[in-house]
């Protein structure tokens, strides 16, 4: 996770956006103390942090994966006829490199 803003600031209201927060970021200013989102554009984060909003970026993919199986199940329940629903499995094909000595 990446945290923007003061980590010791008081939090009373939290806004949440899965995936890319996009146009939701400006709406969070003044409505929430912290925004938890999958990703926020760099300059959007700088602008909003200077306006007092803390931001926690949890990762675009990992904030969407929990809904994949929920949506697939809902579609299976309401689908009629021969419909095959295939849901993406959770797979983190990327990793964090901690140092230049990381063997990859």
N, C-alpha and C positions, 0 to 999 in steps of 0.2 A: 504494500500500500504506500501511497505517497500522500503526505499531509501538507497542506498549504495553510498558512496562518498560524496564529498563536495556539500552541497545544495546551496552554494553561487557561485559556479563556473560558468563561462560564457558558454552559450550553443549556438552553431551555427548549428551543425549537429546532427540530431536525427535518430537513428536506431530503428525499431519496429519489434518485433517478437511475434506473438500470441502463446499462449500455452507455452510449454517449449522451451526456446531459444536454448538449446543444443549446437550443433556445430556452431551456428551463433555467439555465444559470442566472440570467438577469432577474428572473422572477423570484429567485431564492433570496436575493439581497433585500433586506427589510422584512422578509417573511420568515426567515430562519437564521439561526446562529451558525449552523454548519450544514453543508450539503455533502451527502454521501452519494457518489456517482461512480459509474464505470470509468469514465474518462472526461476530462475537461481540457479544452484547448489552452495552451500555455498562456497566451496573452489574456484570454478570458479569466483565467485563474488569477493572474497578477492584478487585473483590474478589480475583480470582485473581492480579493483579499484586502486590497487597499480601501475598499468600502466597508470592511469589517466582517465579511463572510469567511468562515473557515471552510476548507474543502478537503474531503478525504476521497482520493481516487483509489477504488478497490480493484480496478481492472475491467475493461469492457466485457471480455468473455465470461469471466467468473460471476459477473452480476446478472448475466442473461441465462446461463446454464440451468439454474434451478427452475426456471419457467418452462424449459423445453419439454420435460416429461409431463408437467402439468397440462400444457397445451395439447400435447399428443394424446394424453388420456381423454381430455375433453372432446377432441375431434373423434376419437374412436367411439365414444359413448353416443354421439349424435349422428354419426355417419350411417348411412343406409346403403345396402348393396355391398358389392365387393370392392372395398376401399382398403388399400394397404397404407398404413401410416408408419413412416420410419422416422424415428427421432435420433438426432445427433447424440452421440455419447460424449460425456465430459472427457476432453482430452486437452491437456495443456502441452502443446507442441513447442512451446518456447520455454526459456528458463532465464533466470537472472545470473549474470556473470558477476561474481564478487570481486575478482581481481584479474590482473593480466596473466597470472600464473594458473588460472583456471584451465584445466586440460580440455574442456569442451565436451 
